[in-house]
Amino acid sequence: MAAIYLRHSKHGLKVACSSLEADADKLNGWVEYDPNVPIQEPEKLGEPDFLKPDPVPDPIPEPVPDPVPDTGPKVAPRPKVKSKAKAK
């Protein structure tokens, strides 16, 4: 019984015990390799953009209320009127 060495980009390395097992694994993304030949690591491409945090947006400034122009006629306050209470 020959050992068949397989590698997978996600799952790592494994040894298949039969050619039927190795053939089934190859259909699932496993690749046969020779353990006597060093594996060359692919060049690192950096972190994918979807894993990077979103940039922090600038804070939204508080709205400054517009001064309301004082328009319209000026109305004098009503004079205070003394109440006429009935005396007993």
C-alpha positions in Angstrom: 0.0 0.0 0.0 1.6 3.3 -1.1 1.1 6.6 0.7 -0.1 9.4 -1.5 0.7 12.9 -0.2 -1.9 15.6 -0.8 -2.1 19.3 0.0 -4.9 21.7 0.1 -4.8 25.5 0.2 -7.3 25.7 3.1 -6.9 22.4 4.9 -3.2 21.8 4.8 -1.5 18.5 4.2 -2.7 14.9 4.4 -1.8 11.4 3.4 -4.2 9.2 1.4 -3.9 5.5 1.9 -5.3 4.4 -1.4 -5.6 5.7 -4.9 -9.4 5.7 -4.7 -9.2 8.0 -1.6 -6.6 10.3 -3.4 -8.8 10.5 -6.5 -11.9 11.5 -4.4 -9.8 14.1 -2.6 -8.5 15.5 -5.8 -12.1 16.2 -6.9 -12.4 18.3 -3.7 -9.4 20.5 -4.4 -6.5 18.4 -3.0 -3.3 18.3 -5.1 -0.8 15.5 -5.0 2.8 16.5 -4.1 6.2 14.9 -3.5 7.3 15.3 0.2 10.9 15.2 -0.9 10.6 18.4 -2.9 10.3 21.6 -0.8 7.0 23.5 -1.2 7.5 27.1 -2.4 5.2 29.5 -0.6 3.3 31.9 -2.9 4.2 35.5 -2.7 2.2 37.3 -0.1 -0.3 39.7 -1.6 -1.2 41.5 1.5 -4.5 41.7 3.4 -7.7 41.7 1.2 -9.6 45.0 1.2 -12.7 43.4 2.7 -10.7 42.5 5.8 -9.5 46.1 6.4 -11.6 48.3 8.7 -13.7 51.0 7.2 -12.1 54.4 7.4 -13.4 56.5 10.2 -15.6 59.3 8.7 -15.0 62.9 9.7 -17.3 63.9 12.5 -20.4 65.8 11.3 -20.2 69.4 12.6 -23.0 70.6 14.7 -25.4 72.8 12.7 -25.2 76.5 13.6 -28.6 78.1 13.8 -29.1 81.0 11.4 -29.9 84.2 13.3 -33.6 85.0 12.7 -33.9 88.5 11.5 -36.1 90.6 13.7 -38.7 91.6 11.2 -42.3 92.6 11.5 -44.0 95.4 13.4 -43.0 96.1 16.9 -45.9 95.7 19.3 -45.8 97.5 22.6 -46.6 95.3 25.6 -50.2 95.6 27.0 -50.4 97.9 30.0 -51.4 96.3 33.2 -54.9 97.0 34.1 -55.9 97.1 37.8 -58.7 94.8 38.4 -61.9 96.3 39.7 -62.7 94.0 42.5 -66.1 94.5 44.1 -65.8 95.6 47.7 -68.0 94.1 50.2 
